[in-house]
Amino acid sequence: MEYNIVVVGASGQVGGQVVAELEARSFPVKQLLAFASKDSIAQSVEFQGEEIAVQTLESSAFAGADIVFFCTPALVTEEYMPAASQAGAFCIDLSRASLGESAIPCIVPELSSSALLKSLNTVANPPSAAIQAALVLAPLQVEFGIQRIALTVLQSASSLGKKGVAALRKQTGALLNGRPLESDTLVADAPSQLALNLTPVNAGGCRGG
């Protein structure tokens, strides 16, 4: 069976990696459609030797879709994911918009049964650090039982996507050359400067699946 795949945010760092993984894993794709914001529609993504045009995202984008990946800012996912779900697509939220939503479980595929996955129509992707920790902690929980976990994660600027990587590059160049940071080098989603800095952030959680 082949699937009609929609990647929302295909021109971004996460979306581009999703497209690359679909090809690398020889996922049975019948048709791949790529969508993004108006600022990115001039771009394209390569899939199986073909250039796929990145289209402007609209609610009608999900007609006939089997699987939709949301690799967008949370506000975009919150706006369009209901339309994708209503269109009958299986939605995968990679934007963290669904973290903390009790109705949408966070799924670590290696630890979730296929029966559980088949019973769902929308899943969220936990933060990468949570996935890595879960794979290590799951067998320990089974063997010994875990009462409490204290976990410190050092997260890279790339977790903010292409804008995070670009901001880190610009900020580093400015600071190493003794220049002050300009406003256009700061990232709205980051609490402060990224370059030569370590900033504490209290991350949220999600319900496991």
C-alpha positions in Angstrom: 0.0 0.0 0.0 1.2 3.5 -0.9 0.3 6.7 0.9 -0.4 10.3 0.0 2.0 12.3 2.2 1.7 16.0 3.0 4.7 17.7 4.7 3.7 21.1 6.2 6.8 23.2 6.7 8.8 21.2 4.1 11.3 24.1 3.5 12.3 24.2 7.1 15.0 22.2 8.8 12.7 19.6 10.4 10.5 19.3 7.3 13.5 18.9 5.0 14.7 16.1 7.2 11.3 14.4 7.1 11.4 14.4 3.3 15.0 13.0 3.4 14.0 10.2 5.8 11.0 9.2 3.7 13.3 8.7 0.8 16.1 7.1 2.7 13.8 4.5 4.3 12.0 3.8 1.0 8.7 4.7 2.5 5.8 3.7 0.2 4.9 7.2 -1.0 2.3 7.5 -3.7 2.4 11.3 -3.8 4.3 13.8 -1.8 3.0 17.4 -1.4 5.0 20.1 0.3 3.5 23.2 1.9 4.9 26.2 3.8 4.3 29.8 4.6 4.0 32.4 1.9 7.7 33.4 2.5 8.8 29.9 1.4 6.7 29.2 -1.7 9.5 30.1 -4.1 11.5 27.1 -2.7 11.3 23.5 -3.6 12.4 20.2 -2.0 14.0 17.2 -3.7 12.4 13.8 -3.4 13.4 10.7 -5.3 15.3 12.8 -7.9 12.4 15.2 -8.6 11.9 18.8 -7.5 8.7 19.1 -5.5 7.4 22.7 -5.5 6.6 24.1 -2.1 3.0 25.4 -2.1 1.2 28.0 0.0 -0.6 26.3 2.9 -4.4 26.4 2.9 -7.1 24.3 4.5 -7.8 22.5 1.2 -4.2 21.2 1.2 -5.2 18.0 3.0 -7.8 16.7 0.6 -6.9 13.0 -0.1 -4.0 13.0 2.3 -3.2 9.8 4.2 -0.5 11.1 6.5 0.3 14.8 7.3 3.5 15.9 9.1 3.4 19.2 10.8 6.9 20.7 11.0 5.8 24.3 11.6 5.6 26.8 14.4 3.0 25.8 17.0 0.5 28.5 16.0 0.4 27.2 12.4 -0.1 23.6 13.6 -2.9 24.7 15.9 -4.6 26.4 13.1 -4.4 23.8 10.4 -4.2 20.4 12.2 -8.0 20.2 12.8 -8.6 20.6 9.1 -6.1 17.8 8.3 -7.8 15.6 10.9 -11.2 16.3 9.6 -10.0 15.4 6.1 -9.3 11.9 7.5 -5.5 12.1 7.6 -3.2 10.6 10.2 -1.5 13.7 11.7 2.0 13.7 13.2 2.8 16.8 15.2 6.5 17.6 15.1 5.9 21.2 16.2 5.3 20.7 20.0 1.9 22.3 19.6 0.3 19.3 21.2 2.6 18.8 24.2 0.5 18.7 27.3 -2.7 17.9 25.3 -4.2 15.0 27.1 -6.2 13.9 24.0 -3.0 13.6 21.9 -0.4 11.2 23.2 3.3 11.6 22.7 4.6 8.5 20.9 8.0 6.9 20.9 7.5 4.3 18.1 10.1 1.9 19.6 8.2 1.7 22.8 4.6 1.8 21.4 2.7 -1.2 20.1 1.5 -1.2 16.5 -2.0 -1.8 17.8 -1.9 1.4 19.8 -0.6 3.4 16.8 -3.4 1.9 14.6 -6.0 3.1 17.1 -4.9 6.7 16.9 -5.4 9.4 14.3 -3.2 12.1 15.8 0.1 11.8 17.6 2.7 14.1 18.9 6.5 13.8 18.7 8.2 14.2 22.1 11.3 16.4 22.4 14.3 14.6 21.1 15.9 14.5 24.6 12.7 12.8 25.9 12.9 10.2 23.2 16.5 9.4 24.0 15.8 9.2 27.7 12.7 7.1 27.3 14.7 4.4 25.3 17.2 4.2 28.1 14.8 4.4 31.0 12.1 2.0 29.7 14.1 -1.2 30.4 15.2 0.2 33.8 11.6 0.8 34.7 10.6 -2.7 33.8 13.5 -4.2 35.7 13.8 -2.1 38.8 10.9 0.5 38.8 11.7 4.2 38.8 10.3 6.6 41.4 11.9 9.9 40.4 14.0 11.2 37.5 16.1 14.4 37.5 17.2 15.1 33.9 19.4 17.9 32.6 19.5 18.5 28.9 21.8 20.7 26.9 19.9 21.6 23.8 21.5 23.0 20.6 20.4 26.1 18.7 19.3 23.8 15.8 16.3 22.9 18.0 14.9 26.2 16.9 15.2 25.3 13.2 17.0 27.1 10.5 16.4 30.5 12.1 18.2 29.2 15.2 21.2 28.1 13.3 21.3 31.4 11.3 21.0 33.4 14.5 23.9 31.4 16.2 26.1 32.0 13.2 25.4 35.8 13.0 25.7 36.3 16.8 29.0 34.4 17.0 30.4 36.4 14.2 29.4 39.7 15.8 30.6 38.8 19.3 34.0 37.4 18.2 34.6 40.7 16.3 33.6 42.8 19.2 30.4 44.1 17.7 27.1 44.4 19.7 24.2 42.1 18.7 21.7 43.7 16.4 18.0 43.1 16.8 17.8 41.1 13.6 20.2 38.4 15.1 17.9 37.6 18.0 15.4 34.8 17.9 11.9 35.4 19.3 11.6 31.8 20.6 14.9 32.0 22.5 15.1 33.6 26.0 18.3 35.5 25.2 21.3 35.4 23.0 22.4 32.0 21.7 26.1 32.5 20.9 28.6 31.9 23.7 25.8 31.4 26.2 24.0 28.8 28.2 20.4 29.7 29.2 18.2 27.7 31.6 14.8 26.7 30.2 12.1 24.8 32.0 10.7 22.5 29.3 7.2 21.1 29.4 6.2 17.5 29.2 3.6 15.3 27.5 1.6 12.2 28.1 3.4 9.1 27.1 2.1 6.5 24.7 
